Amino acid sequence: IENRPEFTFTLLGLAKAGVVAALINTNNKSKPLSHSIEIANCKAVIFGTELSENIFTVVDELNAKRVPMYAYKGHPSDTVPSFSTGCLDDEMKQYFPDRLP
């Protein structure tokens, strides 16, 4: 997720749940991104739809390791890539329908 409020909220929420988050450079693609995800021993990947192209470069590796990939929409009109496991915006609306736009 690039520099937007969801980044901070996600990071704090994960920390409160006891999850250790690995912050990976948003400029990484292909082998550097795959290496970063592997070294961090990621159990899931959360990314903003603005970084879909970067994630797409490592989809095969993530699928082979069965690492789920969750997208955050940068804007309500953004579309979630088909390779994504799910959309965090939709997941949160399911649990907090009266609190989210």
N, C-alpha and C positions, 0 to 999 in steps of 0.2 A: 504494500500500500504506500503510495507516495504521500507527501506532506498534506494531510487533511485530518480532521477531527477523529475519524474512525480509527486511525492509526493509534492514537493515544488511548482511546476507549478500549480498543481490542487488547492492546498491550496490558493495560491495567486490569481488565477483566480476566485475562488469562493468568496474570500473576496472582490475583485474588483466588482463583481456582486452583492454584498450586502448579500451574504449567510453566515450564521454563521456555521462554521464547527466544529463538535465534533470529537476530536481525541481519538480514542478508542484503548486500548492496543491490539496489534496484537496477543498476547498469549491467549486471551480470547476465550472460546468455550462454547457451550451449554448455560446453565443458566446464567453464568456471562456475556456472550456476549449479550444474549437476554435482560438481565437487563440493561446493559450499553446503548443499542440502545433505549430501552424504556425510561429510565431516561433522555437521551439526546433529546427525542422527535424527532427522526430522520424522515425526510420526504423522504430520499433516502439513499442508502448505496453505496459507491464507494469502491471497493476492488481490490487488485492485484490478478491475477490468482494464485499466490503462496499461497494465503490465502483461496482458494476455499473450502478446507476441513473444515476450521473453520466456514465459512459462511453457508456451507451445514448443519451444526448442528442446525441452527436457521431458515432455509428456511420456514418451516411450519408457524412459528410465523410471519415472515415478509410477507409471502403471505396472511395470515389471516388479517393483518393490511394494506395490499395493499401498502407495502413499496417497491418501485422499487430498483433493485440491478444492478449496472453497474460495469462491470469488465474492468480492465486494463491488457493488456498482458505484462508480464515481458520480453518476448522474442517473436519475430514474429512467431516462430513455436508453441508457446503456444496455447492451445485451450480454448475458452470461455466456461464455464460450461453451460449446458442446462438450469439450473434454473435461469440463469442471464437474466435480462430484456434486456440488450444490452451490446455492447462492445464500450467503450469510444474511443479506437484506431480507430475503423471504423467510428464512429460518427465524430471525428475530421478530418479524411481524406476526408469525404464527404464535409465538409465546407472549408477545407484548403488543397486541393489536391496537390498544387504545393509547399507547405511548409513542408510537412511531408514525411519521407522516406517510 
